[in-house]
Amino acid sequence: SLEDQIADLLGRSAARVDLDLSELEFMDSSGIALLLRISNQFGQVQMRGANPLIRRVVEVTGLTAIFHLDDEPL
């Protein structure tokens, strides 16, 4: 599951995390909380391929200062 993969990821050390969100269609507060946990652990989070709805969620929540959004998927 995604939670298991994230738990495994959070147990590692990395300077940056790249997330391909090109297949993500919906994100609510649970998704934002998960992204914040990743950011707190690793610092820089690059999000790629987010659709306009996901981009809007990140923008409205003021998280563009934390997450770098790129239009191109990984």
C-alpha positions as CSV (number, residue, x, y, z in Angstrom):
1,S,0.0,0.0,0.0
2,L,1.0,3.6,-0.3
3,E,1.3,4.0,3.5
4,D,3.7,1.0,3.6
5,Q,5.8,2.5,0.8
6,I,5.9,5.9,2.5
7,A,6.8,4.2,5.9
8,D,9.7,2.5,4.1
9,L,10.7,5.8,2.5
10,L,10.6,7.6,5.8
11,G,13.0,5.1,7.3
12,R,15.7,6.1,4.7
13,S,17.9,9.1,4.4
14,A,17.8,11.3,1.3
15,A,18.5,14.9,0.3
16,R,15.4,15.2,-1.9
17,V,12.3,13.3,-2.7
18,D,10.8,13.2,-6.2
19,L,7.1,12.3,-6.4
20,D,5.3,11.5,-9.7
21,L,1.7,12.5,-9.2
22,S,0.7,12.1,-12.8
23,E,-1.8,9.3,-11.9
24,L,-3.2,11.0,-8.8
25,E,-6.7,12.2,-9.4
26,F,-7.7,13.4,-5.9
27,M,-6.1,14.7,-2.7
28,D,-7.6,15.7,0.6
29,S,-6.2,16.6,4.0
30,S,-4.9,13.1,4.5
31,G,-2.7,13.5,1.3
32,I,-1.5,16.9,2.4
33,A,-0.6,15.5,5.9
34,L,1.3,12.7,4.2
35,L,3.2,15.1,2.0
36,L,4.0,17.3,5.0
37,R,5.4,14.2,6.9
38,I,7.6,13.5,3.9
39,S,8.8,17.1,3.8
40,N,9.5,17.2,7.5
41,Q,11.6,14.1,7.1
42,F,13.5,15.0,4.0
43,G,13.2,18.7,3.4
44,Q,12.9,19.2,-0.3
45,V,10.0,17.6,-2.1
46,Q,9.7,17.8,-5.9
47,M,6.2,17.0,-7.2
48,R,5.9,16.2,-10.9
49,G,3.0,15.7,-13.2
50,A,0.2,16.9,-10.9
51,N,-3.1,17.6,-12.6
52,P,-4.7,21.1,-12.2
53,L,-6.9,20.0,-9.3
54,I,-3.9,18.7,-7.3
55,R,-1.9,21.8,-8.2
56,R,-4.8,23.9,-6.9
57,V,-4.9,22.0,-3.6
58,V,-1.2,22.7,-3.1
59,E,-1.6,26.3,-4.0
60,V,-4.7,27.0,-1.9
61,T,-3.2,25.4,1.2
62,G,-0.1,27.7,0.8
63,L,2.3,24.8,0.4
64,T,3.9,26.0,-2.8
65,A,6.6,27.4,-0.5
66,I,7.4,23.9,0.7
67,F,6.8,21.8,-2.4
68,H,8.2,22.4,-5.9
69,L,5.7,21.7,-8.6
70,D,6.8,20.6,-12.1
71,D,4.5,19.9,-15.0
72,E,6.5,17.0,-16.3
73,P,6.1,13.5,-14.8
74,L,9.2,11.5,-13.8
